C-alpha cells in the first residue's frame, strides 16, 4: 500500500469532497454527525462554549456544528495550505498544536490515518492537553479499509492501524462512550455507568 500523501491540494479535495460521483462524505452525513455530537454533549450536561476541529477540511462539519452549537466559539486547524487560504482555517498540525484554551469539544475526524505512528501518538496525547470535555474521534482502520469503505471513494494513501491501537492510547485520558465519542476522565459531566 502506498505511503501517506504529501500534499492536500485542490485536486485531492475536488475528488474526495466536491465531485458528487467520488465524494467520500456529504452535507447530510455531516449534519447527522453534528447532531450526534451536540446531543451527546447535551445529554452529559456538558456546556460547549469552545470547539476545536483538527482537520477542518472543506467545512462540512464546521458549518453543521456551528448551527447545532451556535453559542460556541469555533477554531478550525488544517494542514492544507490550500484549504487555509480558501476557508480561513489556522494552518497547524494537531500533533504540534498548542493553545491556552482547553476546549469543551475537540473533533478529529479522519485525520490521524495520514500521520506516521509517532506523530499519531503525539496527536492522541495532545487531545488530553487540548480537550477538557468531549472528544469526537474517527480514523480509518485496517478493518474499516478491508470491510467497510468503498475503495473507489476512499484514499488508500494512509497508514492503517487497528482500532485497538487507537483505543489503548485514548483510554489513558478518556472514557469511550461509543459512536466515536469519548469523555475526558475528569470532565465536568455526569453519565451513568452503562452509558459509557
C-alpha positions as CSV (number, residue, x, y, z in Angstrom):
1,X,0.0,0.0,0.0
2,X,1.4,3.5,-0.8
3,X,2.6,5.7,2.0
4,X,0.8,8.9,3.2
5,X,0.1,11.7,0.7
6,X,2.5,14.6,0.8
7,X,0.1,17.4,-0.3
8,X,-3.6,18.0,0.3
9,X,-4.2,20.2,-2.8
10,X,-7.1,21.3,-4.8
11,X,-7.3,18.0,-6.8
12,X,-7.5,15.9,-3.6
13,X,-10.5,17.9,-2.3
14,X,-12.1,18.0,-5.8
15,X,-12.1,14.2,-5.9
16,X,-13.0,13.3,-2.3
17,X,-15.3,16.2,-1.4
18,X,-16.6,18.3,-4.3
19,X,-17.3,15.8,-7.0
20,X,-20.6,14.1,-6.1
21,X,-19.6,10.9,-8.0
22,X,-16.5,10.3,-5.9
23,X,-17.1,12.3,-2.7
24,X,-16.5,10.3,0.5
25,X,-19.0,12.3,2.6
26,X,-21.7,14.8,2.0
27,X,-23.6,17.6,3.8
28,X,-26.4,15.3,5.0
29,X,-24.0,12.9,6.7
30,X,-22.2,15.8,8.4
31,X,-25.4,17.3,9.7
32,X,-26.3,13.9,11.3
33,X,-22.8,13.7,12.8
34,X,-23.1,17.2,14.2
35,X,-26.5,16.4,15.7
36,X,-25.0,13.3,17.4
37,X,-22.1,15.3,18.9
38,X,-24.3,18.1,20.1
39,X,-26.8,15.6,21.6
40,X,-24.1,13.7,23.4
41,X,-22.8,17.0,25.0
42,X,-26.3,18.0,26.0
43,X,-27.1,14.6,27.4
44,X,-23.9,14.6,29.5
45,X,-24.8,18.1,30.8
46,X,-21.6,19.5,29.3
47,X,-21.9,23.1,28.0
48,X,-20.0,23.6,24.8
49,X,-18.6,27.1,24.6
50,X,-15.4,26.3,22.7
51,X,-14.8,23.9,19.8
52,X,-11.5,22.8,18.2
53,X,-11.7,20.9,15.0
54,X,-8.4,19.3,13.9
55,X,-8.6,18.8,10.1
56,X,-11.5,21.2,9.3
57,X,-11.3,20.2,5.6
58,X,-14.0,21.8,3.4
59,X,-16.0,22.9,6.4
60,X,-18.9,20.5,6.1
61,X,-18.8,19.5,9.8
62,X,-17.8,23.0,10.9
63,X,-20.9,24.6,9.4
64,X,-23.2,21.9,10.9
65,X,-21.5,22.2,14.3
66,X,-21.9,26.0,14.3
67,X,-25.6,25.6,13.6
68,X,-26.1,23.0,16.3
69,X,-23.9,24.8,18.9
70,X,-24.4,28.5,18.0
71,X,-23.0,29.8,21.3
72,X,-19.7,28.0,20.9
73,X,-16.6,29.7,19.7
74,X,-15.2,27.5,16.8
75,X,-11.5,27.1,16.0
76,X,-10.5,25.1,12.9
77,X,-7.0,23.9,12.2
78,X,-5.8,22.3,9.0
79,X,-2.5,21.2,7.4
80,X,-3.6,22.0,3.8
81,X,-2.4,25.4,2.8
82,X,-4.9,25.4,0.0
83,X,-7.8,25.0,2.5
84,X,-6.4,27.5,4.9
85,X,-6.4,30.1,2.1
86,X,-9.8,29.1,0.9
87,X,-11.7,28.7,4.2
88,X,-9.6,30.7,6.6
89,X,-8.5,27.9,8.9
90,X,-5.4,28.2,11.1
91,X,-2.5,26.4,9.5
92,X,-1.4,23.9,12.1
93,X,-0.8,20.2,12.8
94,X,-2.8,18.5,15.6
95,X,0.3,16.7,16.9
96,X,2.1,20.1,17.5
97,X,-0.8,22.4,18.1
98,X,-0.7,24.4,21.4
99,X,-3.3,26.7,22.9
100,X,-4.0,28.4,26.2
101,X,-7.7,27.4,25.6
102,X,-8.8,24.0,26.8
103,X,-11.7,23.2,24.5
104,X,-15.1,21.8,25.7
105,X,-15.3,19.8,22.4
106,X,-12.5,18.5,20.3
107,X,-13.3,17.0,16.9
108,X,-10.7,15.0,14.9
109,X,-12.4,13.2,12.0
110,X,-10.4,11.1,9.6
111,X,-7.1,12.8,10.1
112,X,-4.7,10.5,12.1
113,X,-4.6,7.8,9.4
114,X,-2.4,10.3,7.4
115,X,0.2,10.5,10.2
116,X,3.1,8.2,10.9
117,X,2.8,6.2,14.1
118,X,4.9,8.6,16.3
119,X,3.1,11.7,15.1
120,X,-0.3,10.0,15.5
121,X,0.7,9.0,19.1
122,X,1.7,12.6,19.8
123,X,-1.6,13.8,18.5
124,X,-3.6,11.4,20.7
125,X,-1.6,12.6,23.7
126,X,-2.3,16.2,22.7
127,X,-6.0,15.6,22.7
128,X,-5.8,15.3,26.5
129,X,-4.0,18.6,26.8
130,X,-6.4,20.4,24.5
131,X,-9.8,18.9,25.4
132,X,-11.5,19.4,28.8
133,X,-14.7,17.6,27.9
134,X,-15.9,15.7,24.9
135,X,-13.9,14.3,22.1
136,X,-15.3,13.1,18.8
137,X,-12.7,11.0,17.1
138,X,-12.7,8.8,14.0
139,X,-9.9,7.3,11.9
140,X,-9.8,4.8,9.1
141,X,-8.7,1.4,10.5
142,X,-7.4,-1.7,8.9
143,X,-10.7,-3.5,9.4
144,X,-12.6,-0.5,8.0
145,X,-10.5,-0.4,4.9
146,X,-10.9,-4.1,4.4
147,X,-14.6,-4.5,5.3
148,X,-16.5,-1.2,5.3
149,X,-15.2,1.5,3.0
150,X,-15.9,2.0,-0.7
151,X,-12.5,1.6,-2.4
152,X,-13.5,3.9,-5.2
153,X,-14.2,6.7,-2.8
154,X,-11.5,6.1,-0.1
155,X,-8.0,7.4,-0.2
156,X,-5.6,4.5,0.1
157,X,-2.5,6.6,0.7
158,X,-2.8,6.3,4.5
159,X,-1.3,4.4,7.5
160,X,-3.8,1.7,8.6
161,X,-3.8,0.7,12.2
162,X,-6.1,-1.4,14.3
163,X,-9.0,0.2,16.4
164,X,-7.3,-1.3,19.4
165,X,-4.1,0.8,18.7
166,X,-6.2,4.0,19.0
167,X,-8.3,2.8,21.9
168,X,-5.3,1.8,24.1
169,X,-3.9,5.4,23.8
170,X,-7.2,7.2,24.1
171,X,-8.2,5.3,27.3
172,X,-5.3,6.9,29.1
173,X,-7.2,10.2,29.3
174,X,-10.8,9.4,28.0
175,X,-13.7,7.2,28.6
176,X,-15.2,5.7,25.5
177,X,-18.9,6.4,25.0
178,X,-19.4,4.8,21.6
179,X,-20.1,6.1,18.1
180,X,-16.7,7.9,18.1
181,X,-17.5,9.9,21.3
182,X,-15.0,10.0,24.2
183,X,-15.4,11.8,27.6
184,X,-12.3,13.1,29.5
185,X,-12.0,11.2,32.8
186,X,-12.2,14.4,34.7
187,X,-14.8,16.2,32.5
188,X,-17.4,18.2,34.3
189,X,-20.2,15.9,33.1
190,X,-22.3,13.1,34.5
191,X,-23.0,9.8,32.8
192,X,-24.3,6.6,34.3
193,X,-22.0,3.6,34.3
194,X,-23.7,1.8,31.5
195,X,-23.7,4.9,29.3
196,X,-20.0,4.6,28.6
